[in-house]
């Protein structure tokens, strides 16, 4: 399938007479008013830059957006090209979903945290899994030793999922699960658990991250090679479109790309490239784009520079709408919508003076809301030190609530739209994203670029530049390289996971294996093997295996045997 890449078009001609007069007036201002002021009051720095080291001009005027055409470039909310918003009234009609990411220890402990968050006003759930689950291993696997429950919740079988959502009506909340390589298994567990609660698969709503391409680029928690991983994703797309219509089958994630050290433009470009690759894969698998595209969602980072982040979100909406309409010929307007979740920047949080992280998070959350996010997680002040305590996570949630009800940021749509700075920055980021599109196309696409280590190298170099700026003090980080407290000691509570968690989890998994019908498990796994080795959709077989209480490790071991495991190219 050959598809033409869409390109940004600036149709309006500059208003020459008015712009010429403005240009002349600016020259006069610079030579007189500004020059006189700078003689006695020089600026604080020779160069001002964004978080991504993008130069920022002293002032922005219509000269920076000379080709602006409101209807063509911006439009009205919920109308093409969706630059300003995907919903007609945005937060005036419905606030963003307040979805705090949480998971720790055993399913019982995480279940208690979810109930605590819901009782404090959270409106959606977001599950953090521990590393063994993320890598498709059971808690009693040798590689799981010392990691059980440490960075998220341990989920080995359907029994853990049942406990995790015990007493929580899954038809009343939406749930996001940050899981990638074994996403199909966790989705099956969630669906089967809902059915055991008496809730049909048509009633449940939520998201699996299921974005394996960014794992190869940034987060590194892959299992299988790219080709079979894409096959699993398109199988999920087809199955969910029929069986779980309210479920977002991929959360295409720039968050982890940014956390790995990318610039804002790299986050924007690489995320959208991944999304377009998934769309093409779905269509190549024979799926109608308008069947699966409306259930794709995105996940972005909110870093420290408010204006850069807002411009990133606005450019993302416009590029996605154009590409879906012009490249993939989508007809359903919802296929053109870029709906996204935002999480504040974990990589910006500091172990030094952790209370300052509350301020960082508040500004980052503001950027997400000004940029039109559909849901939001605000990081807790202690996350550079440990999993969040209840008090820390309550403050993080209250940050969202103050933003929603007291700040005025939710009162109007795209409040920074029309700012000369924001519009110029939006255009710049869009144009630079297309340069990355061209570069990746010239390599043969995203997977070929991953195999060559292109994305990995770009992110590593950006991360190195940023760290050097901190070390040379050309960039100030409060409490780290300036405004430092000598002899500082951490004075906030730190959450620690009980070492007994691992023992209890291993015992539960062993008990499940002993009490289940192992004949049914083997039959289900053999069915999965046959389907995986052929072209049949694997999802019904994953569901059968989950119902029989096969563990995530047993299911993923079938795929390890058939697909093999991915070995990352070395990048220097």
N, C-alpha and C positions, 0 to 999 in steps of 0.2 A: 504493500500500500504506500503510494507516494503522496505526500501532503505538502502543500505550499505553506511556507512560514509567513504569517501575517507580519506587517510592519507598521510602526506608528506613523500616522499621517497628520501633518499640520496644515490644514486647508486655508485658514484665514490669512490674508495678506496684512503685513504690518501697517499700522496707521501712520504713514510716513510723516505727514505734517506735524501731528501731535508728538510723535516720538522724536523727530528732529528738534523740536522746540525743547522737549524734556532733556534730550542729550546735551544741548547747548547750556541749558540752565544748570545741569549737574556739573558741567565743567566749571562754570562760574562759581558754584557753591564750593567745589573742591579747592579752587584757587583763592577763595576769599574766606568765607566763614570757617570752613574746615581747617584750612592752612593756618589761619591766625590762632585757632584754638589749640592745634597740635604743637605750636611753638612752646607754650607754657604747660600744656597738659598732654604729654604723649600717651599713647595707648598702652595698655598693660603688657601686651605681647606683640611681637613682630607679626605673628601669624595666628589666626584663630581657626580651629578645625573642629569637626564633629568627632564623635566617638570613633568613627571609621577613618579618621585623619583626612576627611574631605575638607578642603579650604572653604571658609565661610567669608563672604564679602562683607564689607562694612555696612552696606545698605543695599536693599533690593527694591527695584522700581518696575514700572511697566516695561522698561528696556530689557529686563531679564525674562519676560514672557511676551516677546513681540508678536508672536504668531497665535496668540491665545484666541480660541474659538469656544465660547462657553458650551454651546450645545454639543459640539463635536468632541471636545476634550473632557468635559466635566459632566454635563447633563444633570438631570434631576434624580433624586434618590429612587432607586429601584428601576431606573431606566438606563439603557445602554449609553455609555460604556461602564456604568456603575462605579465611576471614580469616587463619588461622594457617599454612596451607601447601597446596600442590596435590598434594604427594606424601606418602604415609603415613609414611615414615621420613626424608625429606629427606636431609641430609648424612650421617646415620648409615649410609645405604645407598649413596649416591653423592654425591661432592663436586660442587660447581658446576664448570662448564667454565671453565678458565682460558684466556681468549681475548684475547690482546693484539692490538690494532689496529695494523696495520703496512702500509706501502707507500711506496716512494720510487724516484725515478729510473726506470730501465728494468725490464722484467720480470726480467732476470737478477739485478739487485741485490736486488729484493724477494724473489725465490726464495731467495737466499742468506740473507736475514734470516729467512724462514719456517723454513728448515732449522735456523738457529741457535736460534730460539725453541723448536722442537720438541725439539731436543737438550737444551735446558735445562728441559724438563718441561712446556711448554705443551701443552694438551690439545685445542685447537681453533684454527682460523685465522680472521683477520678482515682483510679487504682494504680499504685506503684507496686510492682512485683520485685521480689528479691532476685539477685543475679542468677541463681540456678534455674529459676523458671524462665527468665529472659533467654537463657542459653539452652533451654529445652532439656534440663536435667532434673531428676528427682532429688529430694533433700538428702537421700542416703547415698547419692553418687559421690565417689571420692573427690571430684572437683568441687562439690558443694561444701566440703568440710570447712567450717569457720565462717561461712557466708550465709548460713540459713537465717532468714528474717532480718538481716543486718541493714539492707538498703531498701527493703520493701517487704511485702507480705509473701509468705511461702504458700504456693498453690501447686500441689502435686496431682490432685485428682478432683473429681466432681465433689467429693465430700468436703474438701476445703472451700470450694465455691459456695456450697450450701451453707456452711457456717459463716462465711464472709458476708453473705447477704441475709442472714437470719434476722427476722423481724423488720426487714426493710422492704417495702412494697416496690418491686422493680417496675411496676406499671405507673408509679407515681413520680419516679425520678429518672433522669437519664444518666447513664454511666459511661465514662471514658476509661479505656484501659490502655496503658502505655506498654504495648507488647508488639513485637515485630515478627521475627522469624517464626515463632509458634503461634501467631495471632489466630489462626483458624481453630486451634485447640481451645484457647481461652474463650473465643466467641461461642464455640459449641458448648462449653461448660456453662457459660452465662445463659444461653438460650435454654438448655436442658434444665438448669436450676429454675428458671422462670416458669417453665412448664410444670415442674414439680410444685411450684407455688400456686398453680392454677392460672398462670398468665400465659397467653398464647404468644407465639413468636411475632405475630403481627402487631402486638401491643407494646413490645419493648422498644426503647429508643436509646441510642448512645453511639459510641465510636470506638473502633479499635485503631490503634496507630497504623500498624500494618504497612509501614513505609520502609521497605528493606533497602531501597537505593541509598537513602541518606545514612544507613548503617555502614555501608561500604565506604561512604565519603567521610563520615565524621564520628559516629558514636561507637562503631566497631562491634556491635553485638549481633553479628550475623551468625548463621549456622551453615546454610547451604549456598551453592553458587548462584549467580544472578538469574540464569535462565529458568531453572526449576522454581526459584523463589517467585519470579514473575508468574509462573504457571499457577502456583498456589494462590497468588493474589487474584488472578482473573477467575479462578474457581470460586473464590469467596464472593467476588462481584456478582457472578451469575447466580449463585445460590441465594445470596442475600436479597437480590432484586426480586426473587420469587417468594422466598420464605420469610425474610425479615425486612420488610419494605421501609421501616423507619430507621434503619441502622446505617450509619456512615461507615462505609467499608474501608476507607483509608483516611487517615489524618496526615496529609502530606506535610512533612515537618521541616521547617527551617530552624526551629528552636535549637536542635542539637548541632546543626551546622554552625550557628552563631556561638553556641557554648564552646565549640571546639576552637573558636578564635577567628571566624570569618568576619569580613566587613558586612555592613548592612546590604550593600549591593550584591555581594556574593550570596548572602542568605536569600535575598529576593530571587536572583537569577537561578541558583542551583535548585531551590525549592520548586520553582515553576517548571524548570526543565524536567525534574522528576515527575511532577504532575502530568505534564504532557506525554512523558514516556508511558505512564500508566494508562492514559487515555488511549494511546496508540496500541498498547498491548491488549487492552480490552476489545478494541475494534478488530484487531488482528485475530482475536479469539472468536470472532463472530458475534459479539455483543453490539446491540444498537447503542450508540453513544448517549442517546437521551434516556436510556433505561438505567445506566449506571452513573453517568456524570452528575446528576443532581444529588447523589449521595456521597460525593467526594467532598472532603473538607480539608482545611489547612490549619497549621499550627505554627505560630510565629513567636519570636522572641520580642520582648520590650526592653531595650537597653536604656542607657542613661540620657542620650540626646533626644529630647522630646520631638523636635522638628524633623530630624532624620528618620525617626521611627514612624511618625505620622505619614511622611512622604512615602516611605516604603510600603505601608499598607495601601495607600491610595494608588500607587503605581501597580501594585500587585493586582488589585481589582480590575484595573483598566487593561493590563496585559492579558490576564486570564480571559476576560470577556472577549477581547479581540481574537485571541488565538482559538478559543472554542467556537466562535462564530465563523471566522474566516478560514481557519485551517481545517477544522474538523466538522464544519457545517452543522453544528448543533442547532436544533430548532426550538427546543424547550427553553424558555428564558432562564429556568432554574439551572440549566446546564452551564450557563454563563456566569452564575453567581460564584464569587469567591467568598465562601463563608469560613471564618477562621476563629480558632481559640488562641488566646495569648497567655504566655506565662512570663512573669517578670524575670530579669536576667540573673540566674543563679551565679553565673561567672563573675558578676559585678559585686557580689557580697563579700565582705571581709571578716576574717576572724578577729581583727583588731577593731575595737570600739563597736561591737555588734549592734548596739542600739541605733547607730547611725544607719544601719541597713533598713530600718523602718522608713526613714526619709527617702532613701534610694528607691525602695519599693513603691512608695506612694507616687513619686514622680513618674516612674516607669508605668504604673497602672494608669496614671492620667494620660500618658501617651497612647496607651492601648485604647482607651475610651475615646479620646479625641480622634483616633484613627478608625473607629467603628468596629471594634471586635464584637463577636457574638458570645463569647464566654471568656472568663478570665480566672487565672490562678495568681494569687499574690504570694510571693515567697515569704517565709518567716525569717525573723532577724537572726535566728540561731543556726541557719542551714549551712553556714560555713564551718560549723562545729559539730553538728549532730543532726539526727532526725528531729523535727520540730516538737517541742513540748506543747502541751495543751494551751498554756498561756500565750506562747509565741504564735501559735496558729490562730488563736482567737484575735489577737491584735492584727494579724494579716487579713483575716476576714473582715474585721471592723474597718480596715483601711478601704476595702471595696465599698462597704456600706456607707461610709462618710462620703466617698467619691460619688456614689449614686444619689444620695439624698440631701447632701449639704453643699456640694461644691458648685453646682450649676453646670457641670460639664456635660450632663445628660439632657439638658433642656433644649438643645437645638442640634440639628444634623450637621456633621462636618464643620464645626465652628471655625476651623482654621482655613477652610476653603476660601480662595480668593486672596489669601496672603501672597504677596509677590514672592516672598522667600519660599513658602511651602509649595507654591505652584512651580516655581523654577526648580526646586529640589526634586519634586515629583517627576518633572520632565527629564531632568538629568539622570535620575536613577533608572527610569524607564529606558533611556537611550543606552546607558551602560549595561543594563541587563541584556539588551539585544546584542551587544558586542559579545557577551558570553555565549548567547545562543549561537551566534555565527561561529565562534571558536569551537564549540562542542559539536556542531553540525559538521564542521570540517574534519573532525576526528572520526566521524561515523556514528555519533550519537552518545547518549549518556553511558551506556554499558561499556562501549569501547573506551570512552574517556576514563571511566573508573579503572578499567584494566590497565590503562597507561599511567594511572596514578595522578591524573591531571587535577581532579578536585582536591585530593589529599594534599598535593603540593601547594595549591593556591591557598588553602586554608592554613596550612602550616606556616607559610611565609607571612600571611596577614597576622597570625597569632604572634609570631616572632617580632614583627614590627611594633605591635602594640605593647608587648612586654618590654622591649627595649626603650620605648617612650617612657614607661613607668620607671625603669631602672636609671635612666639618664635624667629623670625629673623634668622632661619636656611635657609630660602629662601629669597632672596632679590627681592623686587618689587620696582622699581625706582619710587620715588615720594610718595610711600605709607609707607614703613618702613625703607627707607634709601634715602638719597639725597632729603630730604623733604624741602619744602619752608615754613618757619614759617610765619603764618599769611596770607597764600595764599588766593587770591580771584580769582574766575573764571573771565577771561577777554575775553571770546569769546562769540559771539552772541548765544542766546538760542532760539530755535523755540518753540512757544506756539500755541496750537490749540484754535481757537476762540470758546468760549462757545456757540455761535449762531449755530455752526455746528450741534449740536444735535437737536436743534429746527427745522432747515431746513430739516434735514434728516427724522425726524419723520413726518413732514408735507408732504414730497414727498411720503413716504410709505403709508400714509393715503390716499393721492390723488390717488395713483395707485389702492388701494383696492376699491375706490369709482368709478373709471372710467373703470375698466376692466369688462369683462363678467364673473360675479361670478358663473353663471351656469356652464360654461366651466371649471372654476377652481375646483368646487366641483366634477365634473365628472372626471377630471384628477386625483384629490386626491383619489377618490374612486377606480379608476383603479390602482393607486399606492398601495393602501391598500390591494387590492385583490392579486396583484402580490407579495407584501412583505410577506403576510400571507401564500403564497404558495411557489412554487419553480421556478416560471417564472422569467426571468431576469428583474430586476426592471428598468434598464436604459431607455428603451423606454418610460416608464411611467413618469420617472423623467423629460425627455425631454418634454413630453406633458404638464406636470404641469408648467414647466418653460415657455413654449410658451404661456401659458394662463396667465402668470404673477403671478403665485402663488409665495409666498415669501419663503425664505429659512426657516423661522420659521414654516410656515404652513406645508412644506414638512417634516421637521425633527420631527414635532409633530406627524405625522402619524407613524413614526418609533419609537418615544418614547412610543407611545401607544402600538405598537406591540412587540417591542424588549425589552422595559424597558431601564433603565439607569444603568451604571456601578458604583458599590460601591467599592472603592479601599480597599484591605486588609491592616490592620494596621501593621506597621513594627517598631520594637523597637530595 
